[in-house]
């Protein structure tokens, strides 16, 4: 029977490294969500649609490798929440939330 050897550095590389397989999978999923959000986004001037971006963040805990990798898809356009959730004068036209289904 083989002995089990715990390797913190390898575990960190697999789960938390920006170049590891988890990060690569998150990138693939972020691109899918981004593409679908762009296709669902309502267009008036095209400003909202062209502002949708994605990025991968690596949060590193100070003093150790306990950080994590996360994907963020969104927009910095000021009126984006009003389009996504609606107002009392305008019905919601969600484009980001429905796109999460396509991350799988």
C-alpha positions in Angstrom: 0.0 0.0 0.0 1.3 3.5 -1.0 1.8 6.1 1.7 -0.1 9.3 1.4 2.0 12.5 1.2 0.3 15.8 1.7 1.8 18.5 -0.5 0.6 22.0 0.4 2.3 23.7 -2.5 0.7 21.4 -5.1 -2.7 21.7 -3.5 -2.3 25.5 -3.6 -1.2 25.3 -7.3 -4.3 23.2 -8.2 -6.9 25.2 -6.3 -5.7 28.8 -5.9 -3.0 29.6 -8.4 -4.0 32.0 -11.2 -2.4 29.5 -13.6 -4.0 26.3 -12.1 -6.8 24.2 -13.5 -9.4 25.9 -11.3 -8.5 29.3 -12.7 -8.5 27.9 -16.2 -12.0 26.5 -15.7 -13.2 29.8 -14.2 -11.8 31.7 -17.2 -13.8 29.3 -19.6 -17.0 29.9 -17.6 -16.5 33.6 -17.3 -16.2 33.8 -21.1 -19.4 31.8 -21.5 -21.3 34.1 -19.1 -19.8 37.2 -20.8 -20.8 36.0 -24.3 -24.3 35.2 -23.2 -24.8 38.5 -21.3 -23.7 40.4 -24.4 -26.2 38.6 -26.5 -29.0 39.2 -24.0 -28.2 42.9 -23.3 -30.7 45.3 -24.6 -29.3 47.9 -27.0 -30.1 51.5 -27.4 -26.7 53.2 -27.9 -24.6 50.0 -27.4 -22.8 51.6 -24.4 -24.1 49.0 -21.9 -23.4 46.0 -24.1 -19.8 47.1 -24.9 -19.1 47.8 -21.3 -19.7 44.2 -20.1 -16.3 42.7 -19.1 -14.9 39.7 -17.2 -11.8 39.3 -15.1 -10.2 36.7 -12.8 -9.2 37.9 -9.3 -6.8 36.1 -7.0 -7.3 36.9 -3.3 -4.2 36.1 -1.3 -4.4 35.9 2.4 -1.5 37.6 4.1 1.0 35.2 5.5 -0.1 32.1 3.7 -1.5 30.5 0.5 -5.2 30.5 1.7 -6.3 32.8 -1.1 -8.8 32.0 -3.7 -9.6 32.5 -7.3 -12.8 34.1 -8.5 -14.3 35.3 -11.7 -16.2 38.6 -12.0 -18.5 39.4 -15.0 -20.1 42.8 -15.0 -20.2 46.4 -16.1 -19.3 49.7 -14.6 -22.1 51.6 -16.4 -24.1 53.7 -13.9 -27.5 52.7 -15.2 -26.8 49.0 -15.5 -28.7 48.0 -12.3 -31.8 49.8 -13.5 -31.8 47.8 -16.8 -31.1 44.6 -14.9 -33.7 45.0 -12.2 -36.1 47.6 -13.6 -37.6 50.6 -12.0 -41.2 51.7 -11.2 -41.2 53.3 -14.7 -39.4 50.6 -16.6 -39.7 46.8 -16.6 -36.6 44.8 -15.9 -34.6 43.5 -18.8 -32.2 41.1 -17.1 -29.1 40.1 -19.0 -26.5 39.2 -16.4 -28.4 37.0 -14.0 -29.9 34.8 -16.7 -26.4 34.4 -18.2 -25.2 32.6 -15.1 -27.0 29.4 -16.2 -24.6 29.2 -19.1 -21.5 29.0 -16.8 -21.8 25.2 -16.6 
